[in-house]
Amino acid sequence: MSELCNCGHEHEHEECGCGCGEQEGMDGVVTLVDEDGVEHGFEIIDMVELDGAQYVAVVPADEEPEEDDESDELVLLKVVAEGVEEFLEAIESEEEFNRVSAVFMERLKDDYDFVEGEE
């Protein structure tokens, strides 16, 4: 049976590789700790598997973003497993980041206006 999933396409879950069903039990919001030890909430908006690794696209989960706030900035993270636990970490390799960002940009182009070359 096909159903509409978070990737926005109607498909059998096994066919798309979008991560459907893998997020069960997650509420869609994760808490990340920055280098200063400050916690920030992020909403998971998409998940993809590429070259045997999983990646997530998240946006800040601020309830009341300010007008000049870059809260709609998309953050891409790699899912890393250590034992039975999974962690999110920055994508360190520029080549890997470029491959992953191209996939997310294509998948999310209808929902986000991307500015290329902005760092």
C-alpha positions as CSV (number, residue, x, y, z in Angstrom):
1,M,0.0,0.0,0.0
2,S,1.3,3.4,-0.9
3,E,1.0,6.4,1.3
4,L,2.2,10.0,1.4
5,C,5.3,10.3,3.6
6,N,7.6,13.0,4.9
7,C,9.5,13.1,1.6
8,G,6.4,14.3,-0.2
9,H,6.2,11.5,-2.6
10,E,3.6,8.7,-2.8
11,H,5.5,5.4,-2.8
12,E,6.1,2.1,-1.1
13,H,8.4,2.9,1.9
14,E,11.0,0.3,0.9
15,E,11.4,1.9,-2.6
16,C,12.3,5.5,-1.8
17,G,15.1,5.4,0.7
18,C,13.6,8.5,2.4
19,G,13.8,7.1,5.9
20,C,10.1,6.7,6.4
21,G,9.3,4.7,9.4
22,E,12.8,5.1,10.7
23,Q,11.7,8.2,12.7
24,E,8.9,6.4,14.5
25,G,9.0,7.4,18.1
26,M,10.7,10.7,17.3
27,D,8.6,13.8,17.7
28,G,10.4,15.6,14.9
29,V,12.3,17.9,17.2
30,V,15.9,17.3,18.4
31,T,18.0,19.2,20.9
32,L,21.5,20.0,19.9
33,V,24.2,21.5,22.1
34,D,26.5,24.1,20.6
35,E,30.2,24.6,21.4
36,D,29.3,26.9,24.4
37,G,27.0,24.2,25.9
38,V,23.8,26.0,25.0
39,E,20.9,23.8,23.9
40,H,19.0,24.6,20.7
41,G,15.9,22.9,19.4
42,F,15.8,21.9,15.7
43,E,12.9,20.4,13.7
44,I,13.7,17.5,11.4
45,I,12.3,18.3,8.0
46,D,13.8,15.6,5.9
47,M,16.0,12.5,6.1
48,V,18.0,10.7,3.3
49,E,20.4,7.8,2.9
50,L,23.2,8.5,0.5
51,D,26.3,6.2,-0.2
52,G,25.4,4.1,2.9
53,A,25.2,7.0,5.3
54,Q,22.1,8.8,6.7
55,Y,21.7,12.5,6.8
56,V,19.0,14.9,8.2
57,A,18.0,18.4,7.2
58,V,16.9,20.4,10.2
59,V,15.7,24.0,10.8
60,P,15.7,25.9,14.1
61,A,12.5,25.2,16.0
62,D,12.1,28.7,17.4
63,E,8.4,29.3,18.2
64,E,8.7,33.1,17.6
65,P,11.4,33.9,15.2
66,E,12.5,37.5,14.9
67,E,12.2,39.3,11.5
68,D,16.0,39.4,11.0
69,D,16.5,36.0,12.5
70,E,17.9,33.3,10.1
71,S,15.6,30.7,11.6
72,D,14.7,29.4,8.2
73,E,18.3,28.4,7.6
74,L,18.6,24.8,6.7
75,V,21.2,22.8,8.6
76,L,22.5,19.4,7.3
77,L,23.9,16.8,9.7
78,K,25.2,13.3,9.4
79,V,23.7,10.5,11.5
80,V,26.6,8.6,13.2
81,A,26.1,5.4,15.2
82,E,28.2,4.6,18.2
83,G,27.1,1.2,19.6
84,V,23.3,1.3,19.9
85,E,23.1,5.1,20.1
86,E,22.8,7.5,17.2
87,F,24.2,11.0,17.2
88,L,24.1,14.0,14.8
89,E,27.3,15.6,13.7
90,A,28.5,18.3,11.3
91,I,29.5,17.1,7.8
92,E,33.3,17.9,7.8
93,S,34.2,17.0,4.2
94,E,33.4,19.7,1.7
95,E,33.0,17.1,-1.0
96,E,30.6,15.1,1.1
97,F,28.7,18.2,2.1
98,N,28.3,19.3,-1.5
99,R,26.9,15.9,-2.5
100,V,24.5,15.8,0.4
101,S,23.3,19.4,0.0
102,A,22.6,18.9,-3.7
103,V,20.3,16.0,-2.8
104,F,18.5,18.0,-0.2
105,M,18.2,21.1,-2.4
106,E,16.6,19.0,-5.1
107,R,14.2,17.3,-2.6
108,L,13.2,20.5,-0.8
109,K,13.3,23.0,-3.7
110,D,9.5,23.5,-3.6
111,D,9.5,24.4,0.1
112,Y,12.7,26.5,0.4
113,D,14.4,29.3,-1.5
114,F,18.1,28.3,-1.6
115,V,20.8,31.0,-2.0
116,E,23.8,29.3,-3.6
117,G,27.3,30.3,-2.4
118,E,26.1,31.7,0.9
119,E,28.1,30.6,3.8
